[in-house]
Amino acid sequence: HSSKSGRGISRRGLLQGAAVTIGGSALAGAAASPATAAATKPFIPSGLTYSASDPLAGFFRKVAAGTATIVTAGDSITEAFGAASPQKGYPARVRARLRNGAGQAPGGFDYVPARSQYATVDKPPTTVTYVSYTGANGAAIDLRSATYAGARSTKSGLGRRAVALTGTGVRSATFTQRCTSFVLSWRATSTRDAVSVTIDGTKVTLPAVSTGEQTWTSPKSASAVRTVTVTWQSGEPFLEGWQLFDGDEGGGFHVLEASQSTSRTEGFSLASSAANGNDTWADALRRFSPDLITSMWGTNDYGVVTPAVLTQQTVNYLDLVHDRSPDSALLVIMPYQLGKASTTEWAKYRAAQQQAVTTFRSANPGVAIGFFDLGAYVPPYFGQTGTTGNTYMYDGIHPNDTGYDVIAAILYAYLTSTPA
């Protein structure tokens, strides 16, 4: 592993001088350390190993056994801003690589949040968001419109991307996808809340059984393209999203995208800021029982908070997710460097996240937690700050399909590490 993650480079070596096909283009490795190689182009590691004392050794063994559930938290880079569709982002590509490597069928899409966060950014990409919405009169609603800004929740569910269902605003949400079954996630503000689920014309009413997280699993049936609509019935429910299966209900690899564009670390921990922090999103972790929770913030934190504050906010986040999902291993991923960031300053933010992991581990010696520096393998802005002639970037910050495949290839190499 990269020395930045506290592990030595594998004695079986990194990819050196060979060509790897990623997203239709050939990427050459380099006979140098990852940090040096990544100064000019992505560096795809190969044959990474871990020691018996590695904090994530148990997780690596689970991956080797062919089954693991991973939740990926982060900002717009994790939400796949700039990709042709969410399935071209790195979380979905990591899942596809894991399943393919284990000889598993492609399976379903896993978790699809109730909305895209792209509505809040200046330049929403033309991407598939899967879900459509209607109002009380049955007319279609565009949640990207500022008119419905108040109907968007930024608090509940994985990625804090729930939608408030009401009798007068957003009344229903619909998706049409191939699946054998799905798990519906929603949140009740009181026991008066209720929603209904209609699957290909068959309706089921779901009253809240308690306040807080609600989960409903559809009956399993043959694989087919199905239209599913969730509709407000009473109260003030929040629709969080669906986990879609296509014959993969029984196990194997699952990677659930749980990010929010424009977000920073503090927004995912109530202790970080009374104004901006929030902890109810983490309640959703309990229903998925993830084996690993990854986080990749830093892009939006840079220059907004000091490195010292980022250390504390990252510790607050780690405390929260460990509290809600105590059996999960944790991995803090440092993203690639911003093109506008000085090397010296970026190094301070990287060190801040490393320190957060060290601080958390000292306070929780029995918790499996690791740190991975993606920037050791990827150059700043993938080598360029613009899009003209850039193989990997959609814009000045976000990767395109090829760039996301590069990130997935690097993370896949890490997640499939083998014993030294």
QUISULBEL-V470362 format. One record per helix or strand of 3 or more residues. SS is the DSSP state (H for helix, E for strand). FROM is the first residue (numbers start at 1). LEN is the number of residues. If there is no record, write none. Layout:
BEGIN
ss & from & len
SS & FROM & LEN
SS & FROM & LEN
END
This chain:
BEGIN
ss & from & len
H & 3 & 3
E & 19 & 4
E & 25 & 4
H & 34 & 4
H & 57 & 8
E & 68 & 7
H & 76 & 4
H & 86 & 3
H & 90 & 12
E & 110 & 4
H & 117 & 4
E & 132 & 4
H & 146 & 6
H & 158 & 3
E & 170 & 10
E & 181 & 8
E & 194 & 6
E & 202 & 6
E & 212 & 6
E & 224 & 11
E & 238 & 8
E & 253 & 5
H & 265 & 4
H & 270 & 3
H & 280 & 9
E & 292 & 5
H & 307 & 18
E & 329 & 6
H & 343 & 21
E & 369 & 5
H & 374 & 3
H & 380 & 4
H & 401 & 15
END
